[in-house]
Amino acid sequence: GLQDIPKQLYESTEIDGALLTNDKQIPTPNLRSIFSFRQVGGLFTLATGRSYTESKRYINQLDLDLPVILCNGAILFEPATQKLNPISTLEDDLLHSILKEMRQLNTAVDLFVYTLDTFYATHVSPLAQKGMDSDDFRVEWISSFDRLPKLPWIKIVAVADHEDMHQLQQWSAQSDFPVEFVQSSDHYFEVLPQGVSKGAAVKKLAENLDLDLSQTATIGDHCNDLSMIRVAGLSAAVSNAHPELLQAAKVIVPSNNESGVSYFIRNYLLNAVQTVRKAKP
């Protein structure tokens, strides 16, 4: 089990824009380097804004055994038990208050409300449709958000164009809702339970694995990765990353289309894990 593994390096990787190419595939160099990293004793997992259904094929392809950080840190998925464990949820009344304000703010913005394993929507615009891989999405269509059942709510996602995104950012800056706001890609803006972030989840996972944060490494591409870039011992941004991430990361590696994750592992992590292992009595 994980308890028997000597203290070493654990890496957390963002899926979209970092691990995957633009055509949503894991390039072979990334697969090979992740395999090599784990072969020498490195611990590897994913940290994504995606839900379980949207991440499942990559979790299976990589045959992950470490808990996976989903929904920007709101859920931990345990591959060993196949369990989805919510770290925190949005209260029903709070969810409806936020949805009401967001709808009044801009009716053109697509809103999706996530539960543990599915999400609810009233309609989908062409912009949102572009980001959806129909095989990986479990959508419950409803005529109005007033018809939402009472469930543990994980997050709200707004899909917006550049102009509407600016409006959402202005609104969130003035809002006093007890939640976290984060932009997770050029067109995706998310509302998460208070205290939830990828960084907080990385900290929690490191504690569970009895690892110091100095023994962690993270790589990402957008603003939802800032929190985990800031807490990790070693952090990287792919060259296609958001300007804020490029500034915050300790290392800049090639883009997602040029297997930046592989470059990071080969040039920074493999030696670190082997050095740690050699130092063990």
PyMOL commands that set and color helices and strands:
alter all, ss='L'
color gray80, all
select helices_A, chain A and resi 2-4+15-19+28-39+52-61+71-73+92-105+126-130+134-136+145-147+162-174+198-208+213-215+223-231+243-248+256-258+260-279
alter helices_A, ss='H'
color red, helices_A
select strands_A, chain A and resi 10-13+43-46+68-70+75-78+83-86+110-114+119-121+139-141+155-159+179-183+188-193+216-220+234-238+251-253
alter strands_A, ss='S'
color yellow, strands_A
deselect
rebuild
show_as cartoon
